[in-house]
Amino acid sequence: MSLRAELLPKPLLEELQKLQDDASPVEVELIKGVIRKNLEKPWEEVFLSFCDSPVAAASLSQVHRAVLREGPTEVALKVQRPDIQSKINRDLSILESIADRLHERVADMRVYELPRLVDLIRRTLERELDFCREARYAQIGYGHMAELDGIHVPRVFLRLSTPQLLVMEYVQGQNLRTLNRDVLENPAALARNGLRAIVKQIFEVGFFHADPHPGNLIISGGNTINVIDWGMVGRLTPADRDEMVDLIAAVVEKDSRLLVDTLLTITAGGMDIDQRSLERDLLDILDAHLVASVSELNLGQLMLEIIDIIRTYRLRVPADLFMVIKALVSAEGAVRLIHPEMDFVAEIRPHLKRLVTQRFKPETLWQGARAFFFKLAVSPFRFPKRIGDIVEKMERGKLRIGFTHRNLEGLQSTLEKTFSRLTMGVILGALIIGSSLIITAGVPPILYGYPLLGLTGYLISAVLGLWLIFDILRNR
C-alpha cells in the first residue's frame, strides 16, 4: 500500500513506507537472545564483532551488521522479531473470520474470493517466517540473475542460517528509497537492467521476487542493484507465463480482442459474459493510459484498473494473479525512482516480441507436439481404469453427485423475509394477548389505573407492528 500514491494521502504513505525497513527496532538484548538460541556454537566462536545498532528494522525482522571470525567475513544478520509468529497467527485468525463472514453474507463480495486471498496471505507469511526457505530462494534467485548486468543477489551462508536467523553477505550501498540519484553513473542503463531482471524472472523462468519494493533494493557503486529479502516469491507454470505475456502484450499493443480472450482464459470466464461490453470498457482504460506522456504512464496502475474491470463483470481473479500484479506494481515504482522518464512501453515491447517468438521455435513446437501425442497414446490405457474406479465407488456407495444451484439468491432472500415476518407476527400476537391478560388481571405496578407491564407490552407491540407494516409496504 505504501506504493499506492493515487489511493492514499502522502502522510499515510510515509508511515507505511517505514514498515519496509524503518519500523520500531527491538531491544538489542532480545535480538541477541534470538541469535544465541539459533547458534550451534558459542557467540565468541562465531562472531568477531557485532553492531548493536540495527541496519534496518522491518515488520517481521531486523538486520544487524557483524563480522564472522571465519575469514574474517563481513555479514548481515537478519533476525526474526521475538513472538512475531503468535502475533501473525492472531491477526490472520481475525482477518480469516472477517473474510469468511463477508464471503458468506455479502453476495457482491464473493467475486473477490476473500477466504482464498487470506489463505494466500497466510501461506506467504508462513514462508516468509522460514528463513531457511528464504535462503534457498535467494540461492535460486542468485542462479537466475548471475548473468544479468548490474543485478546482484547477496550470497547466503546456509550452514549458519536457521528458520529464525539468516546470515548473508553484507552489501555496502544506499537504500533505493532514500537514494540520491546524483550518485548514479547511468540511471537509464540501471533502470533498463532492472526492467530486464523483472522480465526474466516473471516471463522467462517463472520464479520471481514478489516484493521488490524500494526497501529491498540497495544500490552499490552507482551501477549495481542488489536484490535482498527473498522471503516472498511467486511461481508461474509455463502456461501461466504464456498467458501473462499475452496479457502484457495486449496492453502494450492496445489489442483489445487479445486482451479480452486472455482475461477470459485466465479467469475461466464463461459464454454468459458480455464480451463486447467488456472489450469497450477495456479500450476506455487503454485509451486513458496509453495517450499519457512517458513520465505519466503507469503500467502497474493500468493493470490494477483492468483487475477492477474484470471484477465488475464478476469474473473470478486467481489469487496468484494478485501476486504477479503486486510484483509488477512494486518493481515499476522502484524502476521509476531510478529513472522517472523511462518509457516503459518502448522498453518492454522488444522483450515481449522475443518471448512470443520463442514459442514458435522448432524445439518448443516439438516439445508441445510430443507432450500431446504422449497424452493421446496413454489415454486409451487410462480410460478403463477410470471407469473401473467409478464402478468401484458405486459398489461401495461412495459415489457422490453434486448439484450447483444458480440464480436462487432472490428466492432465498424472499423466503428469509417471509419467515422473518411470520415470526414477527407470532411475536406481536403473543405480546398483545399477554399484555391484555396482564391488564385484565390488574398485575401491579399500576400507572394511571392500568398495569405498567401491560401498557409497556402494548407500546412495544404498536412500534413493532407499525415497523412491520412499513416494511411490507416498502418492499411491495
C-alpha positions in Angstrom: 0.0 0.0 0.0 3.0 2.3 0.5 3.4 2.4 -3.3 -0.3 3.4 -4.0 0.1 7.2 -4.1 -3.1 7.5 -6.1 -5.2 5.9 -3.3 -3.7 7.2 0.0 -2.6 10.6 1.2 1.2 11.3 1.4 1.4 11.3 5.3 -0.1 7.8 5.4 2.2 6.6 2.6 5.2 7.9 4.5 4.2 6.0 7.6 3.5 2.8 5.7 6.9 3.0 4.0 8.6 2.8 7.4 7.4 -0.8 7.6 9.7 -1.7 4.8 12.9 -1.0 6.7 12.4 1.7 9.3 10.0 0.2 11.8 10.5 0.5 15.6 13.5 -1.7 16.4 13.5 -4.5 19.0 15.9 -4.1 22.0 19.3 -5.4 21.1 19.4 -7.8 24.1 16.2 -9.6 22.9 17.7 -9.8 19.4 21.0 -11.3 20.8 18.9 -13.8 22.7 17.3 -15.0 19.4 20.7 -15.2 17.7 22.2 -17.2 20.6 19.3 -19.6 20.6 19.9 -20.3 16.9 23.7 -20.7 17.0 25.3 -24.1 17.3 28.5 -22.7 18.8 29.1 -20.1 21.5 28.8 -16.5 20.4 32.5 -15.8 20.8 33.5 -18.6 18.5 31.2 -17.3 15.7 31.5 -13.5 15.7 34.5 -11.3 15.8 32.3 -8.2 16.2 28.6 -7.3 16.3 27.0 -3.9 15.8 24.2 -3.2 18.3 22.5 -0.6 16.2 20.3 -2.2 13.5 21.0 -1.5 9.8 17.3 -1.8 9.2 14.1 -2.8 11.1 11.1 -4.2 9.2 7.8 -5.5 10.3 8.9 -9.2 10.6 12.6 -8.9 11.4 15.6 -6.5 11.7 19.1 -6.6 10.4 22.4 -6.2 12.2 25.9 -5.9 10.9 28.5 -8.4 12.1 31.9 -9.9 11.3 32.4 -13.6 11.3 35.6 -15.0 12.7 36.0 -17.2 9.7 37.6 -15.2 7.0 37.0 -12.7 8.7 33.9 -12.0 6.7 31.5 -9.1 7.0 27.9 -10.3 7.1 24.4 -9.1 7.6 22.3 -10.9 10.2 18.6 -11.0 9.6 16.9 -11.8 12.9 13.3 -12.6 13.4 11.4 -10.5 15.9 10.6 -12.4 19.1 7.0 -13.7 19.3 6.1 -12.4 15.8 4.7 -15.8 14.9 2.0 -15.7 17.6 1.1 -12.1 16.6 0.7 -13.0 12.9 -1.4 -16.1 13.8 -3.7 -13.9 15.9 -4.1 -11.2 13.2 -4.7 -13.8 10.5 -7.4 -15.5 12.5 -9.2 -12.2 12.9 -8.7 -11.5 9.1 -9.9 -15.0 8.2 -13.1 -14.6 10.4 -13.9 -11.3 8.7 -13.3 -12.7 5.2 -15.4 -15.8 5.8 -18.4 -13.7 7.1 -18.2 -11.2 4.2 -18.0 -14.1 1.7 -21.0 -15.9 3.2 -23.3 -12.9 3.8 -22.5 -10.4 1.1 -23.1 -11.8 -2.4 -21.3 -8.9 -4.1 -18.1 -9.7 -2.2 -17.9 -13.3 -3.4 -16.2 -12.4 -6.7 -13.2 -11.2 -4.6 -12.7 -14.7 -3.1 -11.6 -13.2 0.2 -11.1 -16.5 2.0 -8.7 -17.7 -0.7 -6.9 -14.4 -0.6 -6.5 -14.6 3.2 -5.2 -18.2 2.7 -2.7 -16.9 0.1 -1.5 -14.3 2.6 -1.2 -16.9 5.4 0.9 -19.2 3.2 3.0 -16.4 2.0 3.7 -15.1 5.5 4.5 -18.6 6.8 7.1 -18.9 4.1 8.5 -15.5 4.9 8.9 -16.5 8.5 11.1 -19.5 7.5 14.5 -18.0 6.9 15.9 -21.4 5.7 13.4 -21.3 2.9 14.3 -17.7 2.1 18.0 -18.7 2.0 17.1 -21.4 -0.6 15.0 -18.8 -2.6 18.0 -16.4 -2.5 20.2 -19.1 -4.0 17.8 -19.8 -6.8 17.5 -16.1 -7.4 21.3 -15.8 -7.5 21.4 -18.5 -10.2 18.8 -16.8 -12.4 20.3 -13.3 -12.0 24.0 -14.2 -12.2 24.2 -13.5 -16.0 22.4 -10.1 -15.8 24.5 -6.9 -15.9 24.0 -4.6 -13.0 22.0 -7.0 -10.9 23.3 -8.9 -7.8 21.8 -11.2 -5.2 23.8 -11.3 -2.0 25.4 -14.7 -1.1 23.8 -16.6 1.8 25.6 -18.8 4.4 23.3 -21.8 4.6 25.3 -23.6 7.3 24.8 -20.7 9.8 21.1 -19.9 8.8 18.1 -21.3 10.7 14.3 -20.6 10.4 14.8 -17.5 12.7 18.3 -16.4 11.6 19.6 -15.6 8.1 23.3 -14.9 7.6 24.1 -13.3 4.3 26.8 -11.2 2.5 26.8 -7.6 3.7 26.2 -5.1 0.9 27.6 -1.6 1.2 25.3 0.9 -0.6 22.3 3.2 -0.5 18.7 2.1 0.0 16.7 2.9 -3.1 14.0 4.7 -1.1 16.5 7.3 0.2 18.8 7.2 -2.8 20.4 10.4 -4.1 20.2 9.9 -7.9 23.2 12.1 -8.4 25.5 9.2 -7.4 24.2 7.0 -10.2 26.6 6.6 -13.1 23.9 5.9 -15.7 20.3 6.0 -14.4 18.8 5.0 -17.7 21.0 1.9 -18.1 20.5 0.9 -14.5 16.7 1.2 -14.9 16.9 -1.0 -18.1 18.8 -3.6 -16.2 16.1 -3.6 -13.5 13.4 -4.0 -16.1 15.4 -6.8 -17.8 15.5 -8.6 -14.4 11.7 -8.3 -14.0 11.1 -9.7 -17.4 13.4 -12.6 -16.9 12.0 -13.5 -13.5 8.3 -13.3 -14.3 8.1 -14.2 -18.0 11.1 -16.4 -18.7 11.9 -18.5 -15.6 8.6 -18.2 -13.7 10.3 -17.6 -10.4 10.2 -14.0 -9.2 10.8 -11.8 -6.2 7.3 -10.9 -5.2 8.1 -7.9 -3.0 10.6 -5.7 -4.9 9.8 -2.5 -3.1 12.5 0.2 -2.7 13.4 -1.1 0.8 14.5 -4.4 -0.7 16.8 -2.8 -3.4 20.2 -1.4 -2.5 22.3 0.5 -5.0 26.1 -0.1 -4.7 28.8 1.5 -6.6 26.4 3.7 -8.5 25.8 0.9 -11.1 24.5 -2.3 -9.4 21.1 -3.1 -8.0 21.3 -5.6 -5.1 18.1 -7.5 -4.6 17.6 -8.6 -0.9 14.8 -10.2 1.2 13.7 -13.2 -0.9 11.1 -14.3 1.7 8.2 -13.6 -0.6 8.5 -15.2 -4.1 6.0 -16.3 -6.7 6.0 -19.1 -9.2 4.3 -19.4 -12.6 3.9 -22.5 -14.7 4.8 -22.3 -18.5 1.1 -21.9 -19.3 0.8 -19.1 -16.7 3.8 -17.4 -18.2 2.4 -17.6 -21.7 -0.9 -16.1 -20.5 0.9 -13.3 -18.7 3.0 -12.5 -21.8 -0.2 -12.3 -23.9 -1.8 -10.1 -21.2 1.0 -7.6 -21.1 1.5 -7.7 -24.9 -2.2 -7.0 -25.4 -2.0 -4.0 -23.1 1.2 -2.6 -24.7 -0.1 -3.2 -28.3 -3.6 -1.9 -27.4 -5.1 -5.2 -28.7 -8.5 -5.2 -27.1 -9.5 -8.5 -28.7 -6.5 -10.4 -27.4 -6.9 -8.7 -24.1 -10.5 -10.0 -23.7 -9.6 -13.5 -24.8 -6.6 -13.7 -22.5 -8.5 -12.4 -19.5 -11.4 -14.9 -20.1 -8.8 -17.6 -20.3 -7.1 -16.6 -17.0 -10.3 -16.0 -15.1 -12.1 -19.1 -16.7 -14.9 -16.8 -17.8 -17.9 -18.4 -19.4 -20.0 -17.6 -22.5 -22.5 -15.6 -20.4 -20.1 -12.7 -20.3 -21.0 -9.7 -22.5 -17.7 -9.7 -24.3 -18.4 -6.7 -26.5 -19.2 -4.5 -23.4 -16.1 -5.9 -21.7 -13.9 -5.0 -24.7 -15.3 -1.5 -24.8 -14.6 -0.9 -21.1 -11.1 -2.2 -21.5 -10.5 0.1 -24.5 -11.5 3.0 -22.4 -8.8 2.1 -19.9 -6.2 1.6 -22.5 -7.0 4.9 -24.2 -6.8 6.8 -20.9 -3.4 5.4 -20.1 -1.6 4.9 -23.4 -2.1 8.5 -24.5 -0.3 9.8 -21.4 3.2 11.1 -21.6 6.1 8.8 -20.9 6.6 10.2 -17.4 2.9 9.8 -16.5 2.3 6.3 -17.9 1.8 3.9 -15.1 1.7 0.3 -16.3 1.1 -1.1 -12.8 -1.8 1.2 -12.2 -3.2 0.3 -15.6 -3.1 -3.4 -14.7 -4.9 -2.7 -11.4 -7.7 -0.9 -13.2 -8.0 -3.9 -15.6 -8.4 -6.1 -12.5 -11.1 -3.8 -11.2 -13.0 -4.1 -14.6 -13.0 -7.9 -14.6 -14.3 -7.8 -11.0 -17.1 -5.6 -12.2 -18.0 -8.4 -14.7 -17.9 -10.9 -11.8 -15.0 -12.8 -13.2 -13.0 -14.7 -10.6 -9.5 -13.3 -10.4 -7.0 -16.0 -9.4 -5.2 -15.3 -6.2 -1.8 -15.9 -7.9 -2.5 -13.2 -10.4 -2.6 -10.7 -7.5 1.0 -11.8 -6.6 2.2 -11.0 -10.2 0.4 -7.6 -10.3 1.8 -6.7 -6.9 5.3 -7.6 -8.1 4.8 -5.5 -11.3 3.5 -2.5 -9.4 6.3 -2.6 -6.8 9.0 -3.2 -9.5 7.7 -0.4 -11.7 7.7 2.0 -8.8 11.2 1.1 -7.9 12.5 1.4 -11.5 10.9 4.9 -11.8 12.7 6.0 -8.7 15.9 5.3 -10.6 14.8 6.8 -14.0 11.5 8.7 -13.8 11.5 9.5 -17.6 11.7 5.8 -18.6 9.4 4.8 -21.5 8.0 1.6 -20.1 6.1 0.6 -23.3 9.0 1.2 -25.6 11.4 -0.7 -23.3 9.3 -3.7 -22.7 8.0 -4.2 -26.3 11.2 -5.8 -27.6 11.2 -8.3 -24.7 7.6 -9.2 -25.3 8.2 -9.8 -29.1 11.2 -12.0 -28.2 9.2 -14.1 -25.8 6.3 -14.5 -28.2 8.7 -15.6 -31.0 10.3 -18.2 -28.7 7.0 -20.1 -28.7 7.4 -20.9 -32.4 10.9 -22.2 -32.3 11.1 -25.7 -33.7 12.3 -27.2 -30.4 9.4 -25.5 -28.5 6.8 -26.7 -31.0 8.3 -30.2 -30.9 8.1 -30.4 -27.1 4.4 -29.4 -27.3 3.7 -31.9 -30.0 5.5 -34.7 -28.1 3.5 -34.0 -24.9 0.2 -34.0 -26.9 0.9 -37.3 -28.7 2.1 -38.9 -25.4 -1.2 -38.0 -23.7 -3.1 -39.2 -26.8 -1.2 -42.5 -26.7 -1.8 -43.3 -23.0 -5.4 -42.1 -22.9 -6.9 -45.5 -24.1 -5.0 -47.3 -21.3 -6.1 -44.9 -18.6 -9.8 -44.8 -19.6 -10.7 -48.4 -18.5 -9.1 -47.7 -15.1 -11.2 -44.6 -14.6 -14.4 -46.5 -15.5 -13.3 -49.2 -13.0 -12.8 -46.5 -10.3 -16.3 -45.2 -10.9 -17.9 -48.6 -10.7 -16.0 -49.5 -7.6 -17.2 -46.3 -5.9 -20.8 -47.1 -6.9 -20.5 -50.6 -5.4 -19.2 -49.1 -2.1 -21.9 -46.5 -2.0 -19.3 -43.7 -2.1 -20.2 -42.1 -5.4 -21.5 -38.6 -4.9 -23.1 -36.3 -7.4 -23.0 -32.6 -6.8 -25.6 -30.1 -8.0 -24.9 -26.4 -8.3 -28.0 -24.1 -7.9 -27.7 -20.8 -9.8 -29.7 -17.6 -9.6 -31.5 -18.8 -6.4 -30.3 -15.9 -4.3 -33.5 -13.9 -4.9 -35.7 -16.9 -3.9 -33.6 -17.5 -0.8 -33.9 -13.8 0.2 -37.6 -13.8 -0.3 -38.1 -17.0 1.8 -35.9 -15.5 4.6 -38.0 -12.3 4.6 -41.3 -14.2 4.6 -40.4 -16.4 7.6 -39.0 -13.4 9.4 -42.3 -11.5 9.0 -44.3 -14.6 10.1 -42.1 -14.9 13.2 -42.6 -11.2 13.9 -46.4 -11.6 13.5 -46.4 -14.5 16.0 -44.4 -12.5 18.5 -46.7 -9.5 18.1 -49.8 -11.7 18.7 -48.2 -13.2 21.8 -47.3 -9.7 23.1 -50.8 -8.3 22.5 -52.5 -11.4 24.2 -50.1 -11.4 27.1 -50.5 -7.6 27.6 -54.3 -8.0 27.5 -54.2 -10.7 30.2 -51.9 -8.6 32.4 -54.3 -5.6 32.2 -57.3 -7.8 32.8 -55.7 -9.3 35.9 -54.6 -5.9 37.2 -51.0 -7.0 37.9 -49.1 -4.3 39.7 -47.3 -1.8 39.4 -50.2 0.4 38.4 -49.9 3.6 36.3 -53.0 5.8 35.8 -55.2 2.9 36.7 -53.6 0.4 34.3 -50.8 -2.2 34.9 -47.5 -0.7 33.8 -46.3 -4.0 32.3 -49.3 -4.4 30.1 -49.0 -0.8 28.8 -45.3 -1.4 28.0 -46.3 -4.6 26.1 -48.9 -2.6 24.1 -46.4 0.1 23.3 -43.8 -2.4 22.1 -46.5 -4.2 20.0 -47.5 -0.9 18.4 -43.9 0.0 17.4 -43.1 -3.4 16.0 -46.5 -3.6 14.2 -46.0 -0.2 12.6 -42.5 -1.1 11.5 -43.7 -4.5 10.1 -46.4 -2.8 8.1 -44.0 -0.2 6.8 -41.5 -2.9 5.7 -44.2 -4.8 3.9 -45.4 -1.7 2.0 -41.9 -0.5 1.2 -41.0 -3.9 -0.4 -44.4 -4.1 -2.1 
